[in-house]
Amino acid sequence: MTPFSTVTAARKPRVLTPVALMAVALLAACVAQPTVPTRQESTQQTQPPALPPTTAPAETIPPLQPTQPPVRQQPLAESFPKTLAAAGTGPAVLALAKQAQNFRSAGRLQDALGQYERALRIEPKNAFVWQAMAETHLALHNVEQAESAARKSNSLARGNPWLELGNWRVIASALAVYGNTPAAQAARTRADEIGSALAASGGGGAMPAAASAVP
């Protein structure tokens, strides 16, 4: 063999076999593919560390205390006026009521009734004058007018026990004339209850019925 042929044979590339080519390809794939963490590893890396458990002090709730119902204060009898003058009535009405009382004392009931009517035109919401008119009607045996005037006085009395006592007595008497015995007894019982309450409170009972509207 000549030297030229020797050089040519030395530079001739080597041909790889199919098995060698497959091994080279697998090696290249392993080198090029990045390493991907598994699902379990990724979860473990992103999960924050667990905090130590804390124990909060238990809230102390005080035991329920039984509530007492509010005590309703009953109005004192002394806080209500007993006479027309004490109720702050004007001088004109006081003068008419005085004249009416004088007529009643003289037995002139119709004249007394006229004076009370004049007084009511001045002070139409005066419960004392309405009561005096009811008593005058009852004395005249005008039982319907007597009952009506007494109930009107009660509606304007604002809980005044002095007025209510006299009014319920007039109503009881008027109902008795009607023959309505159960209603008359109920009205009389109501009057007795108010009278007992006044006596227990030291009020000394009700004012005289005939003098309820005069000073």
Contacts in CASP RR format, 6 or more apart in sequence:
PFRMAT RR
TARGET T0000
AUTHOR 0000-0000-0000
METHOD contacts of the structure
MODEL  1
MTPFSTVTAARKPRVLTPVALMAVALLAACVAQPTVPTRQESTQQTQPPA
LPPTTAPAETIPPLQPTQPPVRQQPLAESFPKTLAAAGTGPAVLALAKQA
QNFRSAGRLQDALGQYERALRIEPKNAFVWQAMAETHLALHNVEQAESAA
RKSNSLARGNPWLELGNWRVIASALAVYGNTPAAQAARTRADEIGSALAA
SGGGGAMPAAASAVP
16 24 0 8 1.000
37 45 0 8 1.000
75 159 0 8 1.000
76 201 0 8 1.000
77 161 0 8 1.000
77 162 0 8 1.000
77 197 0 8 1.000
77 198 0 8 1.000
77 201 0 8 1.000
77 202 0 8 1.000
77 203 0 8 1.000
78 201 0 8 1.000
78 203 0 8 1.000
80 159 0 8 1.000
80 160 0 8 1.000
80 161 0 8 1.000
80 162 0 8 1.000
80 163 0 8 1.000
81 87 0 8 1.000
81 88 0 8 1.000
81 160 0 8 1.000
81 162 0 8 1.000
82 162 0 8 1.000
82 207 0 8 1.000
83 128 0 8 1.000
83 207 0 8 1.000
83 212 0 8 1.000
83 214 0 8 1.000
83 215 0 8 1.000
84 93 0 8 1.000
84 94 0 8 1.000
84 97 0 8 1.000
84 126 0 8 1.000
84 128 0 8 1.000
84 129 0 8 1.000
84 212 0 8 1.000
84 213 0 8 1.000
84 214 0 8 1.000
84 215 0 8 1.000
85 94 0 8 1.000
85 215 0 8 1.000
87 126 0 8 1.000
87 127 0 8 1.000
87 128 0 8 1.000
89 97 0 8 1.000
89 123 0 8 1.000
89 126 0 8 1.000
89 128 0 8 1.000
90 123 0 8 1.000
92 119 0 8 1.000
92 122 0 8 1.000
93 119 0 8 1.000
93 122 0 8 1.000
93 123 0 8 1.000
93 126 0 8 1.000
93 129 0 8 1.000
94 215 0 8 1.000
96 115 0 8 1.000
96 116 0 8 1.000
96 118 0 8 1.000
96 119 0 8 1.000
96 122 0 8 1.000
97 115 0 8 1.000
97 116 0 8 1.000
97 119 0 8 1.000
97 128 0 8 1.000
97 129 0 8 1.000
97 132 0 8 1.000
97 213 0 8 1.000
97 214 0 8 1.000
97 215 0 8 1.000
98 214 0 8 1.000
98 215 0 8 1.000
99 115 0 8 1.000
100 111 0 8 1.000
100 112 0 8 1.000
100 113 0 8 1.000
100 114 0 8 1.000
100 115 0 8 1.000
100 116 0 8 1.000
100 119 0 8 1.000
100 132 0 8 1.000
100 136 0 8 1.000
100 213 0 8 1.000
100 214 0 8 1.000
101 112 0 8 1.000
101 210 0 8 1.000
101 211 0 8 1.000
101 213 0 8 1.000
101 214 0 8 1.000
103 109 0 8 1.000
103 111 0 8 1.000
103 112 0 8 1.000
103 115 0 8 1.000
104 112 0 8 1.000
104 136 0 8 1.000
104 139 0 8 1.000
104 210 0 8 1.000
109 136 0 8 1.000
109 139 0 8 1.000
109 140 0 8 1.000
110 140 0 8 1.000
112 136 0 8 1.000
113 133 0 8 1.000
113 136 0 8 1.000
113 137 0 8 1.000
113 140 0 8 1.000
116 129 0 8 1.000
116 132 0 8 1.000
116 133 0 8 1.000
116 136 0 8 1.000
116 213 0 8 1.000
117 133 0 8 1.000
119 126 0 8 1.000
119 129 0 8 1.000
120 126 0 8 1.000
120 129 0 8 1.000
120 130 0 8 1.000
120 133 0 8 1.000
123 129 0 8 1.000
125 156 0 8 1.000
126 156 0 8 1.000
127 153 0 8 1.000
127 154 0 8 1.000
127 156 0 8 1.000
127 157 0 8 1.000
127 158 0 8 1.000
127 160 0 8 1.000
127 163 0 8 1.000
128 153 0 8 1.000
128 163 0 8 1.000
128 212 0 8 1.000
128 213 0 8 1.000
129 213 0 8 1.000
130 149 0 8 1.000
130 150 0 8 1.000
130 152 0 8 1.000
130 153 0 8 1.000
130 156 0 8 1.000
131 149 0 8 1.000
131 150 0 8 1.000
131 153 0 8 1.000
131 163 0 8 1.000
131 166 0 8 1.000
131 167 0 8 1.000
131 170 0 8 1.000
131 212 0 8 1.000
131 213 0 8 1.000
132 212 0 8 1.000
132 213 0 8 1.000
132 214 0 8 1.000
133 149 0 8 1.000
134 145 0 8 1.000
134 146 0 8 1.000
134 147 0 8 1.000
134 148 0 8 1.000
134 149 0 8 1.000
134 150 0 8 1.000
134 152 0 8 1.000
134 153 0 8 1.000
134 167 0 8 1.000
134 170 0 8 1.000
135 146 0 8 1.000
135 170 0 8 1.000
135 209 0 8 1.000
135 210 0 8 1.000
135 212 0 8 1.000
137 143 0 8 1.000
137 145 0 8 1.000
137 146 0 8 1.000
137 149 0 8 1.000
138 146 0 8 1.000
138 170 0 8 1.000
138 173 0 8 1.000
138 174 0 8 1.000
141 177 0 8 1.000
143 173 0 8 1.000
143 174 0 8 1.000
143 177 0 8 1.000
143 178 0 8 1.000
144 174 0 8 1.000
146 170 0 8 1.000
146 173 0 8 1.000
146 174 0 8 1.000
147 170 0 8 1.000
147 171 0 8 1.000
147 174 0 8 1.000
147 175 0 8 1.000
149 170 0 8 1.000
150 166 0 8 1.000
150 167 0 8 1.000
150 168 0 8 1.000
150 170 0 8 1.000
150 171 0 8 1.000
150 174 0 8 1.000
151 167 0 8 1.000
151 171 0 8 1.000
153 163 0 8 1.000
153 167 0 8 1.000
154 163 0 8 1.000
154 164 0 8 1.000
154 167 0 8 1.000
154 168 0 8 1.000
157 163 0 8 1.000
157 164 0 8 1.000
157 167 0 8 1.000
161 194 0 8 1.000
161 195 0 8 1.000
161 197 0 8 1.000
161 198 0 8 1.000
162 198 0 8 1.000
162 206 0 8 1.000
162 207 0 8 1.000
162 212 0 8 1.000
163 212 0 8 1.000
164 194 0 8 1.000
165 191 0 8 1.000
165 194 0 8 1.000
165 195 0 8 1.000
165 198 0 8 1.000
165 205 0 8 1.000
165 206 0 8 1.000
166 191 0 8 1.000
166 206 0 8 1.000
166 209 0 8 1.000
166 212 0 8 1.000
168 187 0 8 1.000
168 188 0 8 1.000
168 190 0 8 1.000
168 191 0 8 1.000
168 194 0 8 1.000
169 187 0 8 1.000
169 188 0 8 1.000
169 191 0 8 1.000
169 209 0 8 1.000
170 209 0 8 1.000
171 187 0 8 1.000
172 184 0 8 1.000
172 185 0 8 1.000
172 187 0 8 1.000
172 188 0 8 1.000
172 191 0 8 1.000
173 184 0 8 1.000
175 183 0 8 1.000
175 184 0 8 1.000
175 187 0 8 1.000
176 184 0 8 1.000
178 184 0 8 1.000
195 205 0 8 1.000
195 206 0 8 1.000
198 204 0 8 1.000
198 205 0 8 1.000
198 206 0 8 1.000
199 205 0 8 1.000
END
